[in-house]
Amino acid sequence: MQFFSVTKAPDAVLDYSIDWTKWLNGDSIIDSIWTIPVDSALGIVKSSIGGGLTTVVWVSGGIVGTVVPIVNQIVTTGTRQDSRTILMTIQDK
């Protein structure tokens, strides 16, 4: 599993993406599920798949001083499955 780190202000509603192109090696994404811990005070506003190669999630909320793992699990047309985690640090602007 690979990790990426980002920062976010609690009042921001922003998009975060993962580019799976190299890992896919010609395959494409048909399903993408994002999960966050229930007690994180973060909310997923919406998510999408871009061209079968990238995944995007829009996130709101959060508690200052926390680091929250946001996990993206994908399934491909070739039935491969994998996940990546974004470690989101919540901090004031």
Backbone torsions as a table, in degrees:
resi	resn	phi	psi	omega
1	MET	NA	134.7	178.2
2	GLN	-101.5	148.6	-179.6
3	PHE	-119.5	144.8	174.2
4	PHE	-128.0	144.3	179.8
5	SER	-113.5	137.1	176.3
6	VAL	-141.5	163.1	173.0
7	THR	-118.1	153.4	-177.9
8	LYS	-150.6	137.8	172.7
9	ALA	-80.4	146.7	-176.6
10	PRO	-63.3	-25.1	-179.3
11	ASP	-93.1	-0.9	-179.8
12	ALA	-84.0	145.0	170.7
13	VAL	-119.9	105.9	-171.5
14	LEU	-131.4	159.9	176.9
15	ASP	-100.6	145.4	178.2
16	TYR	-133.7	137.7	-176.3
17	SER	-130.4	158.0	174.0
18	ILE	-125.3	127.1	177.7
19	ASP	-95.2	111.9	-177.2
20	TRP	-95.0	3.6	-169.7
21	THR	-49.6	-53.6	-177.4
22	LYS	-62.5	-42.8	-179.2
23	TRP	-65.8	-36.5	-176.4
24	LEU	-66.6	-32.5	176.9
25	ASN	48.8	49.6	178.2
26	GLY	95.4	-14.2	176.9
27	ASP	-79.7	176.2	175.9
28	SER	-142.5	155.4	-176.5
29	ILE	-82.5	131.7	175.7
30	ILE	-114.5	-15.7	178.1
31	ASP	-146.8	139.4	-179.8
32	SER	-140.8	122.3	178.8
33	ILE	-122.3	127.3	177.0
34	TRP	-104.9	136.5	177.1
35	THR	-131.4	146.3	176.2
36	ILE	-134.7	152.8	176.9
37	PRO	-61.6	139.7	-177.5
38	VAL	-59.8	-37.0	-175.2
39	ASP	-87.5	12.8	-173.5
40	SER	-83.3	-14.9	-174.6
41	ALA	66.6	11.5	173.3
42	LEU	-91.7	153.5	175.9
43	GLY	-132.7	139.7	173.9
44	ILE	-89.0	117.5	-178.4
45	VAL	-79.6	-46.0	176.1
46	LYS	-165.7	165.0	176.5
47	SER	-144.0	160.6	-179.0
48	SER	-156.4	168.9	173.9
49	ILE	-116.5	128.1	-178.2
50	GLY	-101.7	106.6	175.8
51	GLY	62.2	16.6	-179.0
52	GLY	76.9	4.7	-175.4
53	LEU	-120.2	-22.9	-179.3
54	THR	-129.0	156.9	174.1
55	THR	-122.8	145.7	-176.3
56	VAL	-133.5	139.4	174.3
57	VAL	-132.6	138.9	174.2
58	TRP	-102.4	127.8	-173.5
59	VAL	-123.7	141.8	176.1
60	SER	-129.4	162.2	172.5
61	GLY	80.4	-158.2	-179.3
62	GLY	117.8	159.7	179.0
63	ILE	-113.1	123.5	-178.9
64	VAL	-53.5	134.6	177.6
65	GLY	92.7	-1.7	179.6
66	THR	-101.6	154.8	172.7
67	VAL	-117.9	121.2	-172.6
68	VAL	-116.9	126.5	174.3
69	PRO	-81.1	126.9	175.2
70	ILE	-113.2	115.9	-173.2
71	VAL	-103.3	133.4	175.7
72	ASN	-114.3	114.8	177.2
73	GLN	-104.0	129.4	179.4
74	ILE	-121.3	159.5	170.9
75	VAL	-129.9	139.7	-178.2
76	THR	-107.1	169.3	176.9
77	THR	-60.8	-27.1	177.4
78	GLY	-87.2	12.3	179.5
79	THR	65.9	17.0	173.5
80	ARG	-77.0	151.2	178.5
81	GLN	-134.3	144.2	176.3
82	ASP	-161.3	171.9	178.1
83	SER	-143.5	156.3	174.6
84	ARG	-134.3	150.7	-178.8
85	THR	-121.7	131.9	171.1
86	ILE	-100.6	120.8	175.1
87	LEU	-91.0	109.1	-174.3
88	MET	-101.7	115.6	175.9
89	THR	-91.1	125.2	179.8
90	ILE	-94.1	121.1	-179.7
91	GLN	-145.8	153.9	176.4
92	ASP	-66.2	156.0	178.5
93	LYS	-63.7	NA	NA
